[in-house]
Each structure stands twice: as structure tokens, then as C-alpha cells.
């Protein structure tokens, strides 16, 4: 679109929809103008009606609610069928539809119902959205104490623009650190913190502030649990303690089997009852068996093979449940190496029966179990081409290592050669 000075305008034209009404008794089509105080539909067929008709922004999520309200205001809504069209098409559609009605048989007129706005479908869609919205969010936005939020320098609009409001309403902590204003009377402090919502003892939803801690405090008991050196090491290096511990509720004294992870943004220690741990049935295309689900529910790391990436390629990785994130996370290689320091962590250490779709022979499994290198052939790549190579199994992480050449033999030769030179043999 060009402006008066000939320059291109970047302003987008908003497309709006309007409603057409077909009166079943008179077989006339008109543009809906509204509803009068008596519940009678106001329909106009004059040329001016195209400018003054009832309009909705295209794609407006509120259409279902607006249409439902409009429909139920009518005294006799069953006397009409309604059709939604764009404002640009309204005038011509009225003419075309009227011509169709004038010449159509009763059966052909019935077919128009396929294109009309059905109140039953609208109500069903409204109910579905309301139900899924309720399942999706743990809290309603109206429950939030926005007055308290304003005292720490935050508003609904600000949290929305930061992408933080949705995670709060879902019952999670914000995924990012948020600048929070703390007014101490004589001085105002701005600090970075994560936020969460929680219902307090009197049933009121309150905002919780999780500031950054310099380090985790392992000197004091954590809900009755004293962290071992191994616990501390895993929490600091990996982020997950990796085992179930019994925590004591500070008020009721109830002993609660729980998992513990570290919030890597704030250094908070985050407990979660084991009965609230939810393990997915499928991870990246791999259906978990009962043993794998049990392993993850106990907080242990699990090595999974042949998962499907977004690019459609297969990959292997170690996963573990994180109580702070409330889901199973992928562990990075640097964290996996830290896991190997503790032999009590339960990886899948047995040699799998297959490698890249080919069943291993008993002698290959035997060599791999001994930590030796096994030759393997008959492998097929994605293009259908056969290839072969050498295989080794690292029991520390439960992972195959493959090489087209026996690089481990070369490394062993070089190592022996270095030993000879060092001994002057």
C-alpha cells in the first residue's frame, strides 16, 4: 500500500470477518447488524449494510465467545443459518448466495449447513478449549496477587513480554532470572531471582522469590537429610543427586521418599516427592520398558540408544530426571564423565545384543565384556551400502565405540613404544 507521498507503507491491513444470515422462512440473505433489545436479529441488505455490519478481526481467539453470546441473545435463533465471510467478500457473497437459494432444491439448500457456523460446534470448541486450558495451567491469572507483584517492580504485561508468565501459571519456576525490586525503606535493592507461585497455608496464592545463592549450604541437614560427600559431588557437578532419600516434613514429621536436584541458576536445592515424579512413556522415539522407567524414577541416570533427533538422525545419550525442571533431561558429556567417578550409579553396563541393527555374535559379546576390541561386518548405512569396522564397549558409560580402523591397536602400539623408549630398551 502506498501513502500520499508515494512511499510504501509498512502498516498491515487488518482483515475482518462479518456474518451473513439466511432466514429459512423467507429464503433471504442479509448482513448481520446486531440484535435489538427484544432479541430480534437486525439484518440489512442495503448497500450501506456492508459498512455497518457486525465485524470480527480475522483469527481473533474471542470469536467463539462473541458468537456464542450473540447467538444466545436471539429470541428465535433456529430461524436462521449464519455464515462467516471476509468483509471484502460480503457484498458479492450475498448476491451469489441469494441467487443460489432462489434456484436451489430443498436438498441443495440442506447442503449449505456444511458451510454455516454451527452453534453446537462453537460450544463444543469452547468447552474443549476451557478444559485443555484448565489442564494446561495450575493457576488462573486472576489468582495472582498483582498488587504484591507491583511492589517488586513487575506487572502482568512485563512478565508476558519476558515469556515468564506461562511457566508461573503452570506451577513452575520462571526459566530465567528476573530483576526484582526489594524496597528496604531506606534503600531499594535490585536483585536477580527466579519466581514461582505457591498456595500458602491459608489458601492464598503467593509469589515466591528465589534469589541467587553464592553456593549450596551442605553444612546443615536438608529436611533431616545429611548430604554425603558423594551427594554433594553429584549435586555440584551434575545437578542431580541420583538417588532416593527420605526427607522429613518440617510440620507433620512425615517421612517422604524424595529426589533432590540443584537449581543451576540460583543454587537452590529442590526436593520432589517420588510419587510426584512423572516419567514419559517415550523419549525421542524410544519406548521405555518398566526397568528403564524404574531407573529414572529412582533418580538414576539411564543410557538410551537409537533415539531419533529432530533432524531424523539416530543418536545415543544419557538422561536423568531433574526435580527443578520436573522432567527428564539430557546430560552433557562433561557431566557424564563426572558420573563415571561413582560406580554406584546404575548405567546399563551389560553389552547390548545388537549394534546398529545387527545382532552380535556370542564371541563378539564375550570379547566386548572383557573390554577387548571385536571386529564386526555386515553393517548397512542409510544408503543401503554395507560396511565393517571395529567395536569396543565402554562399561563406565554403557556406550559402544566404533572405528573403521582399529585405532585402539594403534594407540596400544604407540603406548608400548613409548614405554620401551622410556626404559631405554
C-alpha positions as a printed Julia matrix, in Angstrom:
425×3 Matrix{Float64}:
   0.0     0.0    0.0
   1.31    3.47  -0.89
   0.85    6.65   1.12
   0.15   10.1   -0.32
   3.86   10.86  -0.68
   4.33    7.73  -2.77
   6.3     5.8   -0.16
   5.48    2.21   0.67
   3.54    1.83   3.9
   4.6    -0.97   6.22
   1.26   -0.93   8.02
  -0.63   -4.17   7.54
  -4.27   -4.09   6.53
  -6.36   -5.86   9.16
  -8.71   -8.38   7.59
 -12.09   -8.59   9.28
 -14.92  -11.09   9.02
 -18.64  -10.43   9.08
 -21.74  -12.59   9.44
 -24.37  -13.33   6.8
 -27.8   -14.54   7.9
 -30.14  -16.78   5.9
 -33.77  -16.56   7.04
 -35.24  -20.02   6.5
 -38.85  -18.89   6.1
 -38.3   -16.04   3.63
 -35.17  -17.5    1.97
 -33.48  -14.1    2.09
 -29.82  -13.33   2.73
 -28.54  -10.25   4.53
 -25.62   -8.92   6.55
 -25.99   -9.08  10.33
 -26.02   -5.67  12.01
 -26.72   -6.83  15.56
 -29.53   -7.79  17.96
 -32.17   -5.39  19.27
 -33.44   -5.18  22.86
 -36.23   -7.65  22.1
 -33.85  -10.31  20.85
 -34.75   -9.75  17.2
 -32.0   -10.08  14.62
 -31.14   -6.88  12.75
 -30.33   -7.74   9.13
 -29.79   -5.28   6.31
 -29.43   -5.84   2.57
 -28.88   -2.23   1.56
 -25.56   -1.06   0.2
 -24.72    0.72   3.47
 -25.06   -2.57   5.36
 -21.63   -3.64   4.12
 -20.05   -0.79   6.06
 -22.06   -1.18   9.26
 -22.21   -4.96   9.62
 -21.1    -6.89  12.68
 -17.34   -7.48  12.34
 -14.65   -9.64  13.9
 -10.89   -9.47  13.48
  -9.73  -12.45  11.47
  -8.08  -15.03  13.72
  -9.4   -13.39  16.9
  -9.49  -16.05  19.62
 -12.54  -14.34  21.11
 -14.78  -15.17  18.12
 -16.18  -18.29  19.78
 -17.21  -16.33  22.87
 -18.59  -13.4   20.85
 -20.6   -15.64  18.53
 -21.97  -17.7   21.43
 -23.11  -14.54  23.25
 -24.64  -13.13  20.07
 -26.48  -16.39  19.27
 -28.0   -16.78  22.73
 -29.27  -13.19  22.7
 -31.58  -14.05  19.8
 -35.21  -14.81  20.55
 -35.54  -17.33  17.7
 -32.02  -18.32  16.59
 -33.29  -21.52  14.93
 -34.96  -19.42  12.22
 -31.54  -18.54  10.78
 -28.35  -20.02   9.45
 -25.19  -17.93   9.79
 -22.13  -17.79   7.52
 -18.8   -16.14   8.28
 -17.1   -14.37   5.35
 -14.47  -11.67   4.98
 -15.74   -8.1    4.73
 -14.29   -7.82   1.2
 -16.33  -10.8    0.01
 -19.55   -9.96   1.84
 -21.3    -7.93  -0.87
 -20.64  -10.4   -3.68
 -21.31  -13.43  -1.46
 -24.76  -12.07  -0.55
 -25.62  -11.79  -4.26
 -24.23  -15.22  -5.14
 -25.84  -16.93  -2.17
 -29.2   -15.31  -2.82
 -29.08  -16.48  -6.43
 -28.21  -20.0   -5.25
 -31.12  -20.03  -2.76
 -33.58  -18.79  -5.39
 -32.77  -21.66  -7.75
 -31.74  -24.49  -5.39
 -33.79  -27.55  -4.48
 -34.51  -28.43  -0.85
 -31.69  -30.99  -0.84
 -29.25  -28.43  -2.25
 -30.3   -25.93   0.42
 -29.59  -28.56   3.08
 -26.01  -28.79   1.85
 -25.47  -25.17   2.92
 -25.42  -26.38   6.52
 -21.92  -27.72   5.88
 -20.69  -24.13   5.47
 -22.7   -22.45   8.24
 -21.4   -21.56  11.7
 -22.86  -24.29  13.91
 -23.64  -23.24  17.48
 -23.14  -26.86  18.59
 -19.61  -26.9   17.17
 -18.87  -23.48  18.66
 -20.0   -24.58  22.13
 -18.07  -27.85  21.84
 -14.93  -25.95  20.83
 -15.38  -23.53  23.73
 -15.73  -26.41  26.17
 -12.66  -28.15  24.73
 -10.53  -25.01  24.99
 -11.7   -24.36  28.55
 -10.92  -27.96  29.53
  -7.47  -28.04  27.95
  -6.68  -24.59  29.35
  -7.56  -25.85  32.81
  -5.36  -28.91  32.34
  -2.58  -26.75  30.95
  -2.45  -24.23  33.79
  -2.33  -24.91  37.51
  -3.32  -21.35  38.42
  -5.57  -18.68  36.91
  -4.08  -15.29  36.09
  -6.77  -13.68  38.31
  -5.43  -15.58  41.33
  -2.07  -13.81  41.14
  -1.57  -11.02  43.68
  -0.71   -8.31  41.15
  -0.55   -5.67  43.88
   2.3    -7.57  45.51
   3.89   -8.09  42.09
   3.86   -4.32  41.5
   5.73   -3.83  44.78
   8.66   -5.8   43.39
   8.52   -3.93  40.08
   6.6    -6.45  37.99
   3.32   -6.42  36.07
   1.32   -8.97  34.11
   2.35   -7.31  30.83
   6.03   -7.29  31.77
   6.02  -10.98  32.7
   4.19  -11.81  29.46
   6.71   -9.89  27.35
   9.57  -11.74  29.08
   7.9   -15.1   28.41
   7.75  -15.81  32.15
   4.01  -15.72  32.91
   3.12  -19.06  31.33
   5.62  -21.08  33.37
   4.36  -19.4   36.55
   0.73  -20.29  35.79
   1.78  -23.87  35.02
   3.22  -24.16  38.53
   6.9   -23.96  37.55
   9.63  -21.51  38.41
  10.45  -18.95  35.74
  13.01  -20.38  33.33
  15.11  -17.22  33.54
  16.4   -14.83  36.19
  14.19  -11.75  36.57
  15.25   -8.37  38.03
  13.26   -7.91  41.25
  12.98   -4.68  43.24
  13.22   -5.01  47.04
  12.31   -1.85  48.96
  14.05   -1.9   52.35
  12.71    1.52  53.35
  15.95    3.46  53.34
  17.34    1.78  50.25
  15.97   -0.03  47.19
  17.83   -3.15  46.08
  17.57   -4.72  42.62
  18.47   -8.4   42.54
  18.15  -11.21  40.01
  15.93  -14.1   41.05
  13.64  -16.8   39.77
   9.98  -16.59  40.71
   7.34  -19.19  41.44
   3.73  -19.29  42.65
   2.52  -21.41  45.54
  -0.65  -21.65  47.61
   0.12  -20.88  51.26
  -1.37  -22.41  54.42
  -4.47  -20.17  54.27
  -5.2   -20.98  50.63
  -3.87  -17.75  49.13
  -1.64  -17.8   46.07
   1.62  -16.06  46.87
   4.71  -15.15  44.88
   7.95  -16.79  45.97
  11.31  -15.2   45.24
  14.34  -17.46  44.7
  17.47  -15.26  44.78
  20.9   -16.42  43.66
  22.9   -18.1   46.41
  26.68  -17.94  46.32
  26.87  -21.68  46.97
  24.84  -24.59  48.32
  24.85  -24.96  52.09
  25.64  -28.6   52.8
  26.6   -27.98  56.44
  23.0   -28.1   57.72
  20.6   -31.05  57.46
  18.23  -30.72  54.5
  14.77  -31.74  55.78
  16.54  -34.19  58.06
  18.98  -35.49  55.44
  22.71  -35.02  55.87
  24.45  -34.91  52.49
  27.35  -37.33  51.99
  30.45  -36.32  50.05
  29.1   -38.3   47.11
  25.76  -36.48  47.28
  27.49  -33.12  47.31
  29.74  -34.02  44.39
  26.84  -35.13  42.19
  24.72  -32.09  43.03
  27.56  -29.68  42.28
  28.94  -31.35  39.17
  25.84  -32.92  37.6
  22.92  -31.13  39.24
  21.07  -34.28  40.35
  21.77  -36.31  43.49
  20.89  -39.5   41.65
  19.17  -41.48  44.4
  16.04  -41.59  46.55
  16.41  -40.19  50.08
  13.95  -39.96  52.95
  13.15  -36.34  53.81
  11.16  -35.3   56.89
   8.26  -32.86  56.57
   9.07  -29.96  58.94
   5.48  -29.66  60.24
   3.88  -33.11  60.1
   7.05  -35.14  60.62
   6.06  -37.37  57.7
   8.93  -39.3   56.13
   8.8   -38.65  52.38
  10.88  -40.6   49.81
  12.21  -37.85  47.53
  14.66  -36.9   44.81
  16.84  -33.79  45.04
  18.35  -31.62  42.3
  20.21  -28.31  42.3
  18.78  -25.22  40.64
  21.75  -24.3   38.45
  20.65  -20.66  38.19
  20.23  -19.96  41.91
  21.98  -22.86  43.71
  18.72  -23.72  45.49
  18.29  -27.39  46.43
  14.95  -28.61  45.07
  13.24  -31.69  46.57
  10.39  -33.59  44.9
   8.35  -36.47  46.28
   8.93  -39.68  44.35
   5.17  -40.19  43.95
   5.06  -36.91  42.0
   7.84  -37.9   39.6
   6.37  -38.39  36.13
   8.4   -40.45  33.66
   7.36  -40.28  29.97
   6.45  -43.47  28.15
   8.55  -42.5   25.13
  11.78  -40.47  24.89
  12.79  -39.33  21.41
  11.06  -42.26  19.73
  12.3   -44.92  22.17
   9.58  -46.65  24.23
  10.85  -47.21  27.76
  10.47  -50.6   29.39
   9.48  -51.0   33.05
  13.09  -51.35  34.22
  14.14  -48.15  32.44
  11.18  -46.23  33.9
  12.02  -47.57  37.36
  15.65  -46.5   36.95
  14.64  -42.93  36.07
  12.0   -42.74  38.81
  14.71  -43.67  41.32
  16.71  -40.67  40.11
  19.44  -42.72  38.47
  20.96  -41.86  35.08
  19.98  -44.03  32.12
  21.84  -44.55  28.86
  19.45  -44.86  25.88
  20.42  -45.89  22.36
  18.88  -45.18  18.96
  16.86  -42.11  19.86
  15.57  -40.01  16.97
  16.69  -36.39  16.71
  14.67  -33.56  15.16
  16.82  -33.91  12.06
  15.77  -37.53  11.7
  19.14  -39.0   12.72
  19.7   -41.63  15.41
  21.74  -40.78  18.49
  22.62  -42.19  21.92
  22.62  -40.22  25.17
  22.37  -40.41  28.94
  19.24  -38.99  30.58
  18.23  -38.34  34.18
  15.21  -36.88  36.0
  15.7   -33.32  37.25
  13.42  -32.18  40.08
  13.99  -28.49  39.38
  12.88  -28.83  35.75
  10.3   -31.52  36.6
  11.26  -33.61  33.58
  13.88  -36.0   32.21
  16.9   -34.04  30.97
  19.8   -34.93  28.69
  23.21  -34.94  30.37
  26.11  -33.27  28.6
  29.37  -35.2   28.04
  31.24  -33.25  30.74
  28.61  -34.29  33.28
  28.7   -37.9   32.11
  32.43  -38.07  32.81
  31.68  -36.89  36.34
  29.08  -39.61  36.73
  31.71  -42.24  35.96
  33.58  -41.38  39.15
  30.94  -43.19  41.18
  30.48  -46.85  40.39
  27.25  -46.95  42.4
  25.41  -45.1   39.65
  23.34  -47.57  37.63
  24.17  -47.38  33.96
  23.18  -50.07  31.52
  26.57  -51.81  31.76
  25.72  -55.07  30.01
  26.69  -55.27  26.36
  23.51  -54.85  24.26
  22.57  -57.75  21.98
  22.61  -55.6   18.84
  24.68  -52.81  17.32
  23.2   -50.55  14.63
  20.53  -53.12  13.89
  22.9   -56.11  13.61
  22.75  -58.89  16.19
  26.11  -59.5   17.85
  27.6   -62.99  17.9
  28.4   -64.67  21.21
  32.16  -64.4   20.68
  31.81  -60.66  19.98
  29.79  -60.11  23.16
  32.36  -62.12  25.12
  35.27  -60.0   23.84
  33.38  -56.76  24.47
  32.52  -57.83  28.02
  36.24  -58.35  28.63
  36.96  -54.83  27.4
  38.57  -56.11  24.19
  38.03  -54.94  20.61
  35.77  -57.02  18.33
  35.66  -56.98  14.54
  32.17  -56.55  13.06
  30.95  -56.73   9.47
  27.61  -56.76   7.67
  26.6   -53.28   8.87
  24.4   -51.27   6.49
  24.35  -47.47   6.24
  21.31  -45.31   5.4
  22.03  -45.6    1.69
  22.0   -49.39   1.86
  25.77  -49.71   1.49
  27.5   -52.36   3.6
  30.48  -51.52   5.78
  32.58  -53.04   8.55
  34.85  -51.93  11.36
  35.95  -52.42  14.94
  33.87  -52.19  18.08
  34.59  -51.56  21.72
  32.21  -51.22  24.69
  32.87  -48.68  27.45
  31.28  -50.16  30.58
  31.68  -46.94  32.55
  29.02  -45.2   30.47
  27.41  -48.23  28.83
  28.31  -46.97  25.36
  29.64  -48.55  22.15
  32.68  -47.05  20.44
  33.11  -47.75  16.71
  36.07  -47.23  14.4
  36.58  -48.12  10.74
  40.23  -48.79  11.6
  41.37  -50.4   14.81
  42.54  -47.13  16.36
  42.86  -48.76  19.78
  45.5   -51.19  18.48
  47.48  -48.25  17.08
  47.19  -46.44  20.4
  48.36  -49.55  22.22
  51.39  -49.86  19.88
  52.32  -46.22  20.43
  51.92  -46.61  24.19
  54.18  -49.7   24.25
  56.72  -47.93  22.04
  56.8   -45.02  24.45
  57.35  -47.37  27.38
  60.29  -49.03  25.59
  61.86  -45.64  24.86
  61.35  -44.58  28.44
  63.11  -47.73  29.68
  65.86  -47.41  27.02
  65.12  -50.91  25.77
